[in-house]
Amino acid sequence: MKDGKYQEPEKLPPQVNSGVTQYNAFVDPDEKYLIVPVNGRKDSFGGTDYYLVYRNPDDTWTEPVNMGNKINTVSGLEFSPYVSPDGKYFFFMSSRMPEKEKWPEELTFSLLEEMYNKPGNGNSSIYWVDSKFISEINPL
């Protein structure tokens, strides 16, 4: 806002808009980095992956850094990044599935229900991890 009026939107540079599709990015409260879910990059693990883009001292942006295979998956989609207000935790949505899970010979309703309700079942679930890795992979 300027003088109480909204300004025209300004497209962020190619480092931020780096794939076929970008989704709801998280902006660090100090504006030092963005976490951007991106689809369509060659360095993706598959589907949509989370990338970090850091602000350089000269107000340009670094090239995107893939958050790695502990966060991103081959089999799922990743959306909705969020860092807790105290900066300690990273919350994220993932539709992850086990890489190679052997199905039992006989499926019962209770077993299917158990498989459906556990984490990493292919449905969208919210996960959380310590956020220290965000500063550890910073290329600056």
N, C-alpha and C positions, 0 to 999 in steps of 0.2 A: 504494500500500500504506500502511496505517496500522496500527501495532502488529503488524506481520507478517501482516496479513490484507488480502486484496483487498477493495476497496470496490465498491459498486454502480456500474455504468457510468452516466455522465452524458452526455446528448445535448448536442452543441454547438449553438449558436444558429442561427437561419435564415440568417445570413450565410454560415455554413460549409455548412449543409445547404440549398443554394439551388436545386437542380434536381430533376428527377424521380428521378435516381439519382446517388449519389456513390460513388466507388471508393476504393481504397487510397491515402489521403493521405500525403504526406510532411510530417513535423513538423521544422521547423528545430531544430537542437540547442539553440539559445538560446530556443526557443519564441516567436520574434518573428514568424513567419509559418507558414502552411500552404500546401502546393501540393495542390490537390484536383482530380482528374479528375471532371468533372461532365457528365452527359447531361441534356438537356431544358431548357436555358436559352434564352431568346429572343435573347440576344446571342452565341450560339454560331456558329462558322463552319460547323458541321455535325457530326453524330455526337457524340462525346465530346470536350470541350476541357479544357485545363489552365487552372485559375484560381488566382490568388494571393489569400490572405486574410491581412491583416496584423493583428497585435495592437496595439491602441491603448494608450497609457499607463495608461488606467483599466481595463485588462483586458477591454474589449469588443473586438469584431472589426470591421474595415472591411468595406464591401461587396466582393464578389468582383471581382477585376480579371482580365479575360481576358488570357492571356499573348501573344496576337497571332498573326498569320498566319505568322510564321517558325517557330513551334512547333506551332500548331494547324493543322489542314487541313480543307478542305471535304470531301474524299473519304475520309478515314480516321478511325480511332479512336485515341485517345490514353489510355494507362494507365501506371501504374508510374513516377511521378516520383521522382527521387533527386538530391540535391546531394552532391558529394564531401565527405569529412570536412574538407578544407581550405577548403571553400566556393568553390572556383574554377570548378567545372564542374557543369553540369546535365545529367543523363542521363535519357532518357525513351524510352518505347516509342511507336511510331507505326506505323500501317498505311497510311501515306501512299502516294499514287499521283500520277503527273504529272497536272496539270490537263487538258492536251489533248495527248496524244501521238498522233501519226499512225502508224498501223500500216503496215508495209511491204506492198507488193503481194503479195510471195511470202514465206511464212513457212517457214523450215527448222527442223529440230530444234535445230541449234546456235544459231540466232537466238532461238528460244523459250527455250532454256537460258540464254543471255546475258541476256535480258530478265528472266527469273525470278530470276537471281542478282544483279542490280544493286539498289542502294538505291532505295527509293520504288516498289517493285513491287506494293504492295497487301498484302504479307505483313507480319506483325509483325517489326519490326527495332528495335534499340536505337540511338539517336542521342545525340550529346553536343555541347554548345555551351558557350561561356564563360557563366558565371552572372551577370555584371555587370548584365544587364538586370533581374534580380530587385530589386536596390536602386534602379535607375533608374526603375522604374514604380511604386515605393512612393508612395501618395498622402499619406503622413504628412509 
